Amino acid sequence: QVQLAESGGGLVQAGGSLRLSCAASRSIFNFNAMGWYRQAPGKQRELVAVFTSTGNTNYADSVKGRFTISRDNAKNTVYLQMSSLDPGDTAVYYCYARILLTTYWGQGTQVTVSS
């Protein structure tokens, strides 16, 4: 079992930046995938950025060049640096991890971007 705890959400003006953190309850070194999804009101949950099992990163087209995912294995933590935020980025952001076929989710953190 893995617990994921997000932090760093909040209210920011358009053009601003935020950094989200996701701390796992155990080592993330062998996770098959770990990253971030988001869900806006009335929309489906969508991938934002993720580390794959090969260590590569995948980003949604809408955030490429603005968001950066990073990790600190020593702290069992994955980060999402978000820049040039737009009201369209407003959503609940969820941390995600996969170990083999089992998926884990954090409780989510709200990001609100005002125009």
C-alpha positions as CSV (number, residue, x, y, z in Angstrom):
1,Q,0.0,0.0,0.0
2,V,1.2,3.5,-0.9
3,Q,-0.1,6.8,0.4
4,L,0.4,9.9,-1.7
5,A,0.2,13.4,-0.2
6,E,-0.1,16.4,-2.4
7,S,0.7,20.0,-1.4
8,G,1.3,23.4,-2.9
9,G,-2.0,24.2,-4.5
10,G,-3.7,27.5,-4.2
11,L,-4.9,30.7,-5.9
12,V,-2.7,32.4,-8.4
13,Q,-3.1,35.1,-11.0
14,A,-2.8,34.3,-14.7
15,G,0.8,34.3,-15.7
16,G,2.0,33.3,-12.2
17,S,3.7,30.1,-11.0
18,L,3.1,27.4,-8.5
19,R,5.0,24.3,-7.5
20,L,3.1,21.2,-6.4
21,S,4.7,18.4,-4.4
22,C,3.7,14.8,-4.0
23,A,5.3,12.8,-1.1
24,A,5.0,9.1,-1.2
25,S,4.9,6.9,2.0
26,R,7.6,4.6,0.6
27,S,10.5,4.7,-1.8
28,I,9.5,5.7,-5.3
29,F,12.6,4.3,-6.9
30,N,10.9,1.2,-8.3
31,F,7.5,2.8,-9.2
32,N,6.5,1.9,-12.7
33,A,5.0,5.4,-13.2
34,M,4.5,8.5,-11.1
35,G,3.2,11.9,-12.0
36,W,0.2,14.2,-12.1
37,Y,-3.3,14.3,-13.5
38,R,-5.9,17.0,-13.2
39,Q,-9.7,17.3,-13.3
40,A,-11.5,20.5,-14.0
41,P,-15.2,20.9,-13.2
42,G,-17.4,19.0,-15.6
43,K,-14.4,17.4,-17.4
44,Q,-12.7,14.1,-17.3
45,R,-9.5,13.5,-15.4
46,E,-6.5,14.1,-17.8
47,L,-2.8,13.4,-17.7
48,V,-0.6,16.4,-17.0
49,A,2.9,15.0,-16.7
50,V,4.3,11.7,-15.7
51,F,7.5,9.8,-15.3
52,T,7.3,6.4,-17.1
53,S,8.9,3.2,-16.1
54,T,11.9,4.0,-18.4
55,G,12.5,7.3,-16.6
56,N,11.2,9.3,-19.5
57,T,8.6,12.0,-19.1
58,N,5.3,12.6,-20.9
59,Y,3.5,15.9,-20.9
60,A,0.0,16.9,-22.1
61,D,0.3,19.1,-25.2
62,S,-1.4,21.9,-23.3
63,V,1.3,22.2,-20.7
64,K,4.5,21.5,-22.7
65,G,6.9,24.3,-22.3
66,R,5.1,25.6,-19.2
67,F,5.1,22.8,-16.7
68,T,8.1,20.7,-15.6
69,I,7.9,17.4,-13.6
70,S,10.9,16.4,-11.5
71,R,11.6,14.0,-8.7
72,D,13.8,13.6,-5.6
73,N,14.1,9.9,-4.9
74,A,15.8,10.5,-1.6
75,K,12.7,12.4,-0.4
76,N,10.2,10.0,-2.1
77,T,8.8,13.1,-3.8
78,V,7.7,14.2,-7.2
79,Y,7.2,17.9,-8.1
80,L,5.3,19.8,-10.7
81,Q,6.6,23.2,-11.4
82,M,3.9,25.2,-13.2
83,S,4.6,28.5,-14.9
84,S,2.7,30.9,-17.2
85,L,-0.5,29.7,-15.6
86,D,-3.7,30.3,-17.4
87,P,-7.3,30.1,-16.1
88,G,-7.7,27.0,-18.2
89,D,-5.3,25.3,-15.8
90,T,-7.8,25.6,-13.0
91,A,-8.5,22.1,-11.7
92,V,-7.9,19.7,-8.9
93,Y,-4.5,18.2,-9.4
94,Y,-4.0,14.6,-8.4
95,C,-0.8,12.7,-7.7
96,Y,-0.7,9.3,-9.4
97,A,1.6,6.3,-9.0
98,R,1.6,2.8,-10.5
99,I,3.3,-0.2,-9.2
100,L,2.9,-3.1,-11.7
101,L,-0.9,-3.2,-12.2
102,T,-1.9,-1.3,-9.1
103,T,-2.7,2.4,-9.3
104,Y,-2.6,4.8,-6.4
105,W,-4.0,8.4,-6.1
106,G,-3.6,11.2,-3.8
107,Q,-6.5,13.2,-2.4
108,G,-5.9,16.1,-4.8
109,T,-5.0,19.7,-4.4
110,Q,-6.9,22.6,-5.8
111,V,-5.2,25.0,-8.2
112,T,-7.2,28.1,-9.2
113,V,-5.9,30.6,-11.7
114,S,-7.7,33.9,-11.8
115,S,-7.8,36.1,-14.9
